[in-house]
Amino acid sequence: MKVIVDEDKCCGAGSCVLLAPEVFDQREDDGIVILLNAEPGADQHDVVREAVAVCPGAAIEVSE
């Protein structure tokens, strides 16, 4: 799995960080997503897919 984020689409809701803090973080100043791990381990795949599904800005994509 490869994770791609589009900072321009990110609205700073933080749902991804709450679900997968090992994969996502947020910038201090504006809350925009920071990708910590573009290729998370298999144990993180389900939670990353959930983060994609709940992202209000559709700022996260995955490729398998």
Backbone hydrogen bonds, N-H to C=O, Kabsch-Sander energy under -0.5 kcal/mol:
donor,donor_aa,acceptor,acceptor_aa,energy
2,K,63,S,-2.7
3,V,38,A,-3.1
4,I,61,E,-2.9
6,D,59,A,-2.6
7,E,5,V,-0.7
9,K,6,D,-1.4
10,C,6,D,-1.0
18,L,14,G,-2.0
19,L,15,S,-2.0
20,A,16,C,-3.0
23,V,20,A,-1.7
24,F,20,A,-2.5
25,D,34,I,-2.3
27,R,32,I,-2.6
31,G,27,R,-1.7
34,I,25,D,-3.2
36,L,23,V,-3.1
36,L,34,I,-0.7
37,N,23,V,-1.3
44,Q,41,G,-2.2
45,H,41,G,-0.6
45,H,42,A,-0.9
48,V,44,Q,-2.2
49,R,45,H,-2.4
50,E,46,D,-1.9
51,A,47,V,-2.1
52,V,48,V,-2.2
53,A,49,R,-2.0
54,V,50,E,-2.0
55,C,51,A,-1.1
58,A,55,C,-1.1
61,E,4,I,-2.9
63,S,2,K,-2.2
